Amino acid sequence: MGESKRRKTILGDDYGKDVDRILPGIPITKKQSADFVAWTSRGAWIGIGLAIALWVTIRFIGPGLGWWELAN
């Protein structure tokens, strides 16, 4: 008997479902945790991009428009 068939007979109806938990008693699957990491990483890069865009605006575009003189 192959490993796949053996696993199917052991798991029964749960075969092919994502039932692997991070820790026993915590209802978060490994796929959910991987999705969370992917979303937060994407969000972090978006935030970094927005911070750079804001910095470029304040540092270079703002003085070119005369905003520095208005502040002083």
PyMOL Python script that loads the backbone (N, CA, C, O; Angstrom):
from pymol import cmd

cmd.read_pdbstr("""\
ATOM      1  N   MET A   1       0.850  -1.172   0.000  1.00  0.00           N
ATOM      2  CA  MET A   1       0.000   0.000   0.000  1.00  0.00           C
ATOM      3  C   MET A   1       0.898   1.238   0.000  1.00  0.00           C
ATOM      4  O   MET A   1       1.860   1.311   0.764  1.00  0.00           O
ATOM      5  N   GLY A   2       0.584   2.201  -0.850  1.00  0.00           N
ATOM      6  CA  GLY A   2       1.367   3.424  -0.933  1.00  0.00           C
ATOM      7  C   GLY A   2       1.055   4.369   0.215  1.00  0.00           C
ATOM      8  O   GLY A   2       0.071   4.194   0.934  1.00  0.00           O
ATOM      9  N   GLU A   3       1.901   5.362   0.373  1.00  0.00           N
ATOM     10  CA  GLU A   3       1.745   6.323   1.474  1.00  0.00           C
ATOM     11  C   GLU A   3       0.437   7.096   1.352  1.00  0.00           C
ATOM     12  O   GLU A   3      -0.227   7.354   2.357  1.00  0.00           O
ATOM     13  N   SER A   4       0.066   7.464   0.141  1.00  0.00           N
ATOM     14  CA  SER A   4      -1.166   8.220  -0.067  1.00  0.00           C
ATOM     15  C   SER A   4      -2.384   7.413   0.359  1.00  0.00           C
ATOM     16  O   SER A   4      -3.266   7.934   1.042  1.00  0.00           O
ATOM     17  N   LYS A   5      -2.439   6.155  -0.035  1.00  0.00           N
ATOM     18  CA  LYS A   5      -3.578   5.307   0.341  1.00  0.00           C
ATOM     19  C   LYS A   5      -3.605   5.067   1.843  1.00  0.00           C
ATOM     20  O   LYS A   5      -4.676   5.045   2.449  1.00  0.00           O
ATOM     21  N   ARG A   6      -2.452   4.889   2.437  1.00  0.00           N
ATOM     22  CA  ARG A   6      -2.367   4.678   3.882  1.00  0.00           C
ATOM     23  C   ARG A   6      -2.881   5.921   4.619  1.00  0.00           C
ATOM     24  O   ARG A   6      -3.636   5.813   5.585  1.00  0.00           O
ATOM     25  N   ARG A   7      -2.468   7.085   4.154  1.00  0.00           N
ATOM     26  CA  ARG A   7      -2.916   8.333   4.777  1.00  0.00           C
ATOM     27  C   ARG A   7      -4.423   8.502   4.611  1.00  0.00           C
ATOM     28  O   ARG A   7      -5.105   8.977   5.519  1.00  0.00           O
ATOM     29  N   LYS A   8      -4.938   8.109   3.439  1.00  0.00           N
ATOM     30  CA  LYS A   8      -6.372   8.237   3.178  1.00  0.00           C
ATOM     31  C   LYS A   8      -7.175   7.339   4.109  1.00  0.00           C
ATOM     32  O   LYS A   8      -8.224   7.749   4.604  1.00  0.00           O
ATOM     33  N   THR A   9      -6.704   6.131   4.352  1.00  0.00           N
ATOM     34  CA  THR A   9      -7.439   5.234   5.242  1.00  0.00           C
ATOM     35  C   THR A   9      -7.365   5.716   6.687  1.00  0.00           C
ATOM     36  O   THR A   9      -8.323   5.540   7.440  1.00  0.00           O
ATOM     37  N   ILE A  10      -6.263   6.311   7.084  1.00  0.00           N
ATOM     38  CA  ILE A  10      -6.132   6.801   8.461  1.00  0.00           C
ATOM     39  C   ILE A  10      -6.987   8.038   8.688  1.00  0.00           C
ATOM     40  O   ILE A  10      -7.667   8.137   9.709  1.00  0.00           O
ATOM     41  N   LEU A  11      -6.964   8.993   7.744  1.00  0.00           N
ATOM     42  CA  LEU A  11      -7.688  10.247   7.930  1.00  0.00           C
ATOM     43  C   LEU A  11      -9.174  10.126   7.641  1.00  0.00           C
ATOM     44  O   LEU A  11      -9.970  10.860   8.226  1.00  0.00           O
ATOM     45  N   GLY A  12      -9.558   9.247   6.780  1.00  0.00           N
ATOM     46  CA  GLY A  12     -10.980   9.063   6.479  1.00  0.00           C
ATOM     47  C   GLY A  12     -11.559  10.267   5.757  1.00  0.00           C
ATOM     48  O   GLY A  12     -11.075  10.658   4.694  1.00  0.00           O
ATOM     49  N   ASP A  13     -12.618  10.862   6.352  1.00  0.00           N
ATOM     50  CA  ASP A  13     -13.295  12.005   5.722  1.00  0.00           C
ATOM     51  C   ASP A  13     -12.444  13.270   5.727  1.00  0.00           C
ATOM     52  O   ASP A  13     -12.693  14.174   4.930  1.00  0.00           O
ATOM     53  N   ASP A  14     -11.458  13.357   6.594  1.00  0.00           N
ATOM     54  CA  ASP A  14     -10.614  14.546   6.670  1.00  0.00           C
ATOM     55  C   ASP A  14      -9.486  14.545   5.640  1.00  0.00           C
ATOM     56  O   ASP A  14      -8.681  15.475   5.604  1.00  0.00           O
ATOM     57  N   TYR A  15      -9.422  13.509   4.803  1.00  0.00           N
ATOM     58  CA  TYR A  15      -8.345  13.406   3.810  1.00  0.00           C
ATOM     59  C   TYR A  15      -8.457  14.547   2.798  1.00  0.00           C
ATOM     60  O   TYR A  15      -9.521  14.767   2.218  1.00  0.00           O
ATOM     61  N   GLY A  16      -7.375  15.255   2.593  1.00  0.00           N
ATOM     62  CA  GLY A  16      -7.330  16.354   1.632  1.00  0.00           C
ATOM     63  C   GLY A  16      -7.750  17.691   2.201  1.00  0.00           C
ATOM     64  O   GLY A  16      -7.674  18.703   1.504  1.00  0.00           O
ATOM     65  N   LYS A  17      -8.186  17.723   3.433  1.00  0.00           N
ATOM     66  CA  LYS A  17      -8.602  18.978   4.064  1.00  0.00           C
ATOM     67  C   LYS A  17      -7.433  19.552   4.848  1.00  0.00           C
ATOM     68  O   LYS A  17      -6.542  18.828   5.294  1.00  0.00           O
ATOM     69  N   ASP A  18      -7.458  20.858   5.003  1.00  0.00           N
ATOM     70  CA  ASP A  18      -6.395  21.544   5.741  1.00  0.00           C
ATOM     71  C   ASP A  18      -6.741  21.530   7.225  1.00  0.00           C
ATOM     72  O   ASP A  18      -7.426  22.429   7.713  1.00  0.00           O
ATOM     73  N   VAL A  19      -6.275  20.526   7.935  1.00  0.00           N
ATOM     74  CA  VAL A  19      -6.595  20.385   9.350  1.00  0.00           C
ATOM     75  C   VAL A  19      -5.363  20.531  10.235  1.00  0.00           C
ATOM     76  O   VAL A  19      -5.454  20.374  11.453  1.00  0.00           O
ATOM     77  N   ASP A  20      -4.220  20.828   9.639  1.00  0.00           N
ATOM     78  CA  ASP A  20      -3.008  20.989  10.435  1.00  0.00           C
ATOM     79  C   ASP A  20      -3.074  22.303  11.200  1.00  0.00           C
ATOM     80  O   ASP A  20      -3.167  23.379  10.609  1.00  0.00           O
ATOM     81  N   ARG A  21      -3.026  22.200  12.494  1.00  0.00           N
ATOM     82  CA  ARG A  21      -3.084  23.382  13.363  1.00  0.00           C
ATOM     83  C   ARG A  21      -1.670  23.804  13.736  1.00  0.00           C
ATOM     84  O   ARG A  21      -0.747  22.990  13.751  1.00  0.00           O
ATOM     85  N   ILE A  22      -1.514  25.096  14.036  1.00  0.00           N
ATOM     86  CA  ILE A  22      -0.218  25.596  14.490  1.00  0.00           C
ATOM     87  C   ILE A  22       0.096  25.007  15.859  1.00  0.00           C
ATOM     88  O   ILE A  22       1.156  24.418  16.069  1.00  0.00           O
ATOM     89  N   LEU A  23      -0.833  25.172  16.774  1.00  0.00           N
ATOM     90  CA  LEU A  23      -0.718  24.598  18.120  1.00  0.00           C
ATOM     91  C   LEU A  23      -2.036  23.918  18.466  1.00  0.00           C
ATOM     92  O   LEU A  23      -3.093  24.382  18.038  1.00  0.00           O
ATOM     93  N   PRO A  24      -1.998  22.854  19.212  1.00  0.00           N
ATOM     94  CA  PRO A  24      -3.256  22.220  19.616  1.00  0.00           C
ATOM     95  C   PRO A  24      -4.096  23.182  20.456  1.00  0.00           C
ATOM     96  O   PRO A  24      -3.580  23.843  21.357  1.00  0.00           O
ATOM     97  N   GLY A  25      -5.364  23.253  20.160  1.00  0.00           N
ATOM     98  CA  GLY A  25      -6.256  24.129  20.918  1.00  0.00           C
ATOM     99  C   GLY A  25      -6.413  25.508  20.324  1.00  0.00           C
ATOM    100  O   GLY A  25      -7.309  26.246  20.733  1.00  0.00           O
ATOM    101  N   ILE A  26      -5.573  25.886  19.374  1.00  0.00           N
ATOM    102  CA  ILE A  26      -5.700  27.192  18.727  1.00  0.00           C
ATOM    103  C   ILE A  26      -6.269  26.960  17.330  1.00  0.00           C
ATOM    104  O   ILE A  26      -5.660  26.248  16.531  1.00  0.00           O
ATOM    105  N   PRO A  27      -7.427  27.548  17.021  1.00  0.00           N
ATOM    106  CA  PRO A  27      -8.098  27.234  15.754  1.00  0.00           C
ATOM    107  C   PRO A  27      -7.527  28.005  14.554  1.00  0.00           C
ATOM    108  O   PRO A  27      -8.279  28.617  13.796  1.00  0.00           O
ATOM    109  N   ILE A  28      -6.223  27.974  14.386  1.00  0.00           N
ATOM    110  CA  ILE A  28      -5.581  28.626  13.248  1.00  0.00           C
ATOM    111  C   ILE A  28      -4.783  27.567  12.492  1.00  0.00           C
ATOM    112  O   ILE A  28      -3.920  26.898  13.061  1.00  0.00           O
ATOM    113  N   THR A  29      -5.082  27.428  11.207  1.00  0.00           N
ATOM    114  CA  THR A  29      -4.388  26.419  10.412  1.00  0.00           C
ATOM    115  C   THR A  29      -3.080  26.991   9.872  1.00  0.00           C
ATOM    116  O   THR A  29      -2.844  28.198   9.919  1.00  0.00           O
ATOM    117  N   LYS A  30      -2.251  26.108   9.367  1.00  0.00           N
ATOM    118  CA  LYS A  30      -0.971  26.546   8.811  1.00  0.00           C
ATOM    119  C   LYS A  30      -1.189  27.397   7.567  1.00  0.00           C
ATOM    120  O   LYS A  30      -0.429  28.334   7.323  1.00  0.00           O
ATOM    121  N   LYS A  31      -2.209  27.089   6.779  1.00  0.00           N
ATOM    122  CA  LYS A  31      -2.500  27.888   5.586  1.00  0.00           C
ATOM    123  C   LYS A  31      -2.950  29.289   5.972  1.00  0.00           C
ATOM    124  O   LYS A  31      -2.553  30.264   5.334  1.00  0.00           O
ATOM    125  N   GLN A  32      -3.770  29.399   7.005  1.00  0.00           N
ATOM    126  CA  GLN A  32      -4.211  30.710   7.468  1.00  0.00           C
ATOM    127  C   GLN A  32      -3.036  31.535   7.964  1.00  0.00           C
ATOM    128  O   GLN A  32      -2.984  32.741   7.722  1.00  0.00           O
ATOM    129  N   SER A  33      -2.094  30.905   8.652  1.00  0.00           N
ATOM    130  CA  SER A  33      -0.934  31.651   9.138  1.00  0.00           C
ATOM    131  C   SER A  33      -0.043  32.086   7.979  1.00  0.00           C
ATOM    132  O   SER A  33       0.517  33.182   8.011  1.00  0.00           O
ATOM    133  N   ALA A  34       0.095  31.242   6.958  1.00  0.00           N
ATOM    134  CA  ALA A  34       0.882  31.620   5.785  1.00  0.00           C
ATOM    135  C   ALA A  34       0.217  32.764   5.032  1.00  0.00           C
ATOM    136  O   ALA A  34       0.900  33.669   4.552  1.00  0.00           O
ATOM    137  N   ASP A  35      -1.112  32.733   4.922  1.00  0.00           N
ATOM    138  CA  ASP A  35      -1.839  33.832   4.282  1.00  0.00           C
ATOM    139  C   ASP A  35      -1.672  35.129   5.067  1.00  0.00           C
ATOM    140  O   ASP A  35      -1.517  36.197   4.475  1.00  0.00           O
ATOM    141  N   PHE A  36      -1.703  35.043   6.390  1.00  0.00           N
ATOM    142  CA  PHE A  36      -1.517  36.225   7.230  1.00  0.00           C
ATOM    143  C   PHE A  36      -0.141  36.844   6.999  1.00  0.00           C
ATOM    144  O   PHE A  36      -0.021  38.063   6.878  1.00  0.00           O
ATOM    145  N   VAL A  37       0.881  36.022   6.940  1.00  0.00           N
ATOM    146  CA  VAL A  37       2.234  36.519   6.698  1.00  0.00           C
ATOM    147  C   VAL A  37       2.316  37.174   5.323  1.00  0.00           C
ATOM    148  O   VAL A  37       2.952  38.217   5.172  1.00  0.00           O
ATOM    149  N   ALA A  38       1.682  36.575   4.323  1.00  0.00           N
ATOM    150  CA  ALA A  38       1.709  37.139   2.972  1.00  0.00           C
ATOM    151  C   ALA A  38       1.020  38.503   2.938  1.00  0.00           C
ATOM    152  O   ALA A  38       1.547  39.446   2.349  1.00  0.00           O
ATOM    153  N   TRP A  39      -0.147  38.614   3.560  1.00  0.00           N
ATOM    154  CA  TRP A  39      -0.878  39.887   3.567  1.00  0.00           C
ATOM    155  C   TRP A  39      -0.124  40.973   4.341  1.00  0.00           C
ATOM    156  O   TRP A  39      -0.049  42.117   3.891  1.00  0.00           O
ATOM    157  N   THR A  40       0.427  40.621   5.491  1.00  0.00           N
ATOM    158  CA  THR A  40       1.128  41.639   6.278  1.00  0.00           C
ATOM    159  C   THR A  40       2.424  42.069   5.598  1.00  0.00           C
ATOM    160  O   THR A  40       2.821  43.230   5.702  1.00  0.00           O
ATOM    161  N   SER A  41       3.084  41.146   4.905  1.00  0.00           N
ATOM    162  CA  SER A  41       4.289  41.523   4.155  1.00  0.00           C
ATOM    163  C   SER A  41       3.937  42.469   3.023  1.00  0.00           C
ATOM    164  O   SER A  41       4.630  43.461   2.794  1.00  0.00           O
ATOM    165  N   ARG A  42       2.870  42.164   2.323  1.00  0.00           N
ATOM    166  CA  ARG A  42       2.417  43.046   1.238  1.00  0.00           C
ATOM    167  C   ARG A  42       2.047  44.428   1.796  1.00  0.00           C
ATOM    168  O   ARG A  42       2.396  45.454   1.210  1.00  0.00           O
ATOM    169  N   GLY A  43       1.350  44.444   2.912  1.00  0.00           N
ATOM    170  CA  GLY A  43       0.971  45.714   3.528  1.00  0.00           C
ATOM    171  C   GLY A  43       2.175  46.519   3.983  1.00  0.00           C
ATOM    172  O   GLY A  43       2.188  47.745   3.876  1.00  0.00           O
ATOM    173  N   ALA A  44       3.185  45.827   4.489  1.00  0.00           N
ATOM    174  CA  ALA A  44       4.400  46.519   4.919  1.00  0.00           C
ATOM    175  C   ALA A  44       5.094  47.168   3.730  1.00  0.00           C
ATOM    176  O   ALA A  44       5.547  48.308   3.835  1.00  0.00           O
ATOM    177  N   TRP A  45       5.187  46.475   2.608  1.00  0.00           N
ATOM    178  CA  TRP A  45       5.819  47.053   1.422  1.00  0.00           C
ATOM    179  C   TRP A  45       5.020  48.226   0.881  1.00  0.00           C
ATOM    180  O   TRP A  45       5.602  49.199   0.403  1.00  0.00           O
ATOM    181  N   ILE A  46       3.704  48.151   0.947  1.00  0.00           N
ATOM    182  CA  ILE A  46       2.872  49.287   0.525  1.00  0.00           C
ATOM    183  C   ILE A  46       3.140  50.480   1.440  1.00  0.00           C
ATOM    184  O   ILE A  46       3.262  51.610   0.965  1.00  0.00           O
ATOM    185  N   GLY A  47       3.230  50.237   2.743  1.00  0.00           N
ATOM    186  CA  GLY A  47       3.533  51.317   3.681  1.00  0.00           C
ATOM    187  C   GLY A  47       4.897  51.930   3.445  1.00  0.00           C
ATOM    188  O   GLY A  47       5.055  53.147   3.540  1.00  0.00           O
ATOM    189  N   ILE A  48       5.885  51.105   3.137  1.00  0.00           N
ATOM    190  CA  ILE A  48       7.227  51.623   2.834  1.00  0.00           C
ATOM    191  C   ILE A  48       7.179  52.492   1.582  1.00  0.00           C
ATOM    192  O   ILE A  48       7.789  53.560   1.541  1.00  0.00           O
ATOM    193  N   GLY A  49       6.461  52.037   0.569  1.00  0.00           N
ATOM    194  CA  GLY A  49       6.330  52.823  -0.662  1.00  0.00           C
ATOM    195  C   GLY A  49       5.646  54.155  -0.418  1.00  0.00           C
ATOM    196  O   GLY A  49       6.066  55.175  -0.963  1.00  0.00           O
ATOM    197  N   LEU A  50       4.596  54.159   0.397  1.00  0.00           N
ATOM    198  CA  LEU A  50       3.915  55.412   0.718  1.00  0.00           C
ATOM    199  C   LEU A  50       4.807  56.350   1.524  1.00  0.00           C
ATOM    200  O   LEU A  50       4.771  57.564   1.325  1.00  0.00           O
ATOM    201  N   ALA A  51       5.605  55.796   2.430  1.00  0.00           N
ATOM    202  CA  ALA A  51       6.521  56.623   3.213  1.00  0.00           C
ATOM    203  C   ALA A  51       7.582  57.260   2.312  1.00  0.00           C
ATOM    204  O   ALA A  51       7.940  58.423   2.496  1.00  0.00           O
ATOM    205  N   ILE A  52       8.076  56.502   1.350  1.00  0.00           N
ATOM    206  CA  ILE A  52       9.069  57.054   0.418  1.00  0.00           C
ATOM    207  C   ILE A  52       8.435  58.143  -0.439  1.00  0.00           C
ATOM    208  O   ILE A  52       9.047  59.187  -0.666  1.00  0.00           O
ATOM    209  N   ALA A  53       7.216  57.911  -0.917  1.00  0.00           N
ATOM    210  CA  ALA A  53       6.522  58.916  -1.724  1.00  0.00           C
ATOM    211  C   ALA A  53       6.289  60.194  -0.920  1.00  0.00           C
ATOM    212  O   ALA A  53       6.457  61.294  -1.446  1.00  0.00           O
ATOM    213  N   LEU A  54       5.909  60.062   0.333  1.00  0.00           N
ATOM    214  CA  LEU A  54       5.710  61.235   1.192  1.00  0.00           C
ATOM    215  C   LEU A  54       7.028  61.969   1.409  1.00  0.00           C
ATOM    216  O   LEU A  54       7.071  63.199   1.356  1.00  0.00           O
ATOM    217  N   TRP A  55       8.096  61.226   1.651  1.00  0.00           N
ATOM    218  CA  TRP A  55       9.406  61.835   1.859  1.00  0.00           C
ATOM    219  C   TRP A  55       9.864  62.603   0.616  1.00  0.00           C
ATOM    220  O   TRP A  55      10.356  63.727   0.722  1.00  0.00           O
ATOM    221  N   VAL A  56       9.701  61.993  -0.557  1.00  0.00           N
ATOM    222  CA  VAL A  56      10.099  62.669  -1.803  1.00  0.00           C
ATOM    223  C   VAL A  56       9.282  63.939  -1.987  1.00  0.00           C
ATOM    224  O   VAL A  56       9.814  64.968  -2.403  1.00  0.00           O
ATOM    225  N   THR A  57       7.998  63.869  -1.679  1.00  0.00           N
ATOM    226  CA  THR A  57       7.138  65.048  -1.815  1.00  0.00           C
ATOM    227  C   THR A  57       7.599  66.160  -0.885  1.00  0.00           C
ATOM    228  O   THR A  57       7.734  67.308  -1.306  1.00  0.00           O
ATOM    229  N   ILE A  58       7.839  65.827   0.367  1.00  0.00           N
ATOM    230  CA  ILE A  58       8.238  66.851   1.332  1.00  0.00           C
ATOM    231  C   ILE A  58       9.643  67.365   1.040  1.00  0.00           C
ATOM    232  O   ILE A  58       9.899  68.565   1.146  1.00  0.00           O
ATOM    233  N   ARG A  59      10.550  66.471   0.676  1.00  0.00           N
ATOM    234  CA  ARG A  59      11.965  66.839   0.520  1.00  0.00           C
ATOM    235  C   ARG A  59      12.247  67.598  -0.763  1.00  0.00           C
ATOM    236  O   ARG A  59      13.011  68.563  -0.743  1.00  0.00           O
ATOM    237  N   PHE A  60      11.654  67.192  -1.881  1.00  0.00           N
ATOM    238  CA  PHE A  60      12.009  67.775  -3.170  1.00  0.00           C
ATOM    239  C   PHE A  60      10.898  68.622  -3.791  1.00  0.00           C
ATOM    240  O   PHE A  60      11.163  69.722  -4.276  1.00  0.00           O
ATOM    241  N   ILE A  61       9.685  68.136  -3.782  1.00  0.00           N
ATOM    242  CA  ILE A  61       8.604  68.855  -4.449  1.00  0.00           C
ATOM    243  C   ILE A  61       8.141  70.047  -3.619  1.00  0.00           C
ATOM    244  O   ILE A  61       7.861  71.114  -4.165  1.00  0.00           O
ATOM    245  N   GLY A  62       8.059  69.869  -2.305  1.00  0.00           N
ATOM    246  CA  GLY A  62       7.600  70.944  -1.428  1.00  0.00           C
ATOM    247  C   GLY A  62       8.447  72.206  -1.523  1.00  0.00           C
ATOM    248  O   GLY A  62       7.887  73.283  -1.726  1.00  0.00           O
ATOM    249  N   PRO A  63       9.767  72.126  -1.387  1.00  0.00           N
ATOM    250  CA  PRO A  63      10.585  73.345  -1.518  1.00  0.00           C
ATOM    251  C   PRO A  63      10.494  73.958  -2.913  1.00  0.00           C
ATOM    252  O   PRO A  63      10.591  75.176  -3.063  1.00  0.00           O
ATOM    253  N   GLY A  64      10.310  73.125  -3.926  1.00  0.00           N
ATOM    254  CA  GLY A  64      10.174  73.662  -5.278  1.00  0.00           C
ATOM    255  C   GLY A  64       8.905  74.465  -5.448  1.00  0.00           C
ATOM    256  O   GLY A  64       8.853  75.361  -6.290  1.00  0.00           O
ATOM    257  N   LEU A  65       7.892  74.169  -4.680  1.00  0.00           N
ATOM    258  CA  LEU A  65       6.631  74.902  -4.747  1.00  0.00           C
ATOM    259  C   LEU A  65       6.599  76.072  -3.769  1.00  0.00           C
ATOM    260  O   LEU A  65       5.613  76.808  -3.724  1.00  0.00           O
ATOM    261  N   GLY A  66       7.642  76.254  -2.998  1.00  0.00           N
ATOM    262  CA  GLY A  66       7.702  77.366  -2.064  1.00  0.00           C
ATOM    263  C   GLY A  66       7.095  77.069  -0.715  1.00  0.00           C
ATOM    264  O   GLY A  66       6.813  77.998   0.041  1.00  0.00           O
ATOM    265  N   TRP A  67       6.882  75.802  -0.382  1.00  0.00           N
ATOM    266  CA  TRP A  67       6.291  75.476   0.903  1.00  0.00           C
ATOM    267  C   TRP A  67       7.243  75.769   2.046  1.00  0.00           C
ATOM    268  O   TRP A  67       6.787  76.027   3.159  1.00  0.00           O
ATOM    269  N   TRP A  68       8.548  75.739   1.816  1.00  0.00           N
ATOM    270  CA  TRP A  68       9.503  75.974   2.889  1.00  0.00           C
ATOM    271  C   TRP A  68       9.408  77.418   3.366  1.00  0.00           C
ATOM    272  O   TRP A  68       9.460  77.683   4.567  1.00  0.00           O
ATOM    273  N   GLU A  69       9.272  78.340   2.441  1.00  0.00           N
ATOM    274  CA  GLU A  69       9.200  79.749   2.808  1.00  0.00           C
ATOM    275  C   GLU A  69       7.911  80.060   3.568  1.00  0.00           C
ATOM    276  O   GLU A  69       7.893  80.955   4.413  1.00  0.00           O
ATOM    277  N   LEU A  70       6.852  79.339   3.279  1.00  0.00           N
ATOM    278  CA  LEU A  70       5.596  79.548   3.974  1.00  0.00           C
ATOM    279  C   LEU A  70       5.692  79.098   5.434  1.00  0.00           C
ATOM    280  O   LEU A  70       5.041  79.669   6.309  1.00  0.00           O
ATOM    281  N   ALA A  71       6.490  78.093   5.685  1.00  0.00           N
ATOM    282  CA  ALA A  71       6.618  77.566   7.041  1.00  0.00           C
ATOM    283  C   ALA A  71       7.506  78.439   7.908  1.00  0.00           C
ATOM    284  O   ALA A  71       7.376  78.415   9.132  1.00  0.00           O
ATOM    285  N   ASN A  72       8.394  79.201   7.317  1.00  0.00           N
ATOM    286  CA  ASN A  72       9.308  80.033   8.113  1.00  0.00           C
ATOM    287  C   ASN A  72       8.869  81.452   8.192  1.00  0.00           C
ATOM    288  O   ASN A  72       9.536  82.270   8.826  1.00  0.00           O
TER     289      ASN A  72
END
""", "prot")
cmd.dss("prot")
cmd.show_as("cartoon", "prot")
cmd.util.cbc("prot")
cmd.orient("prot")
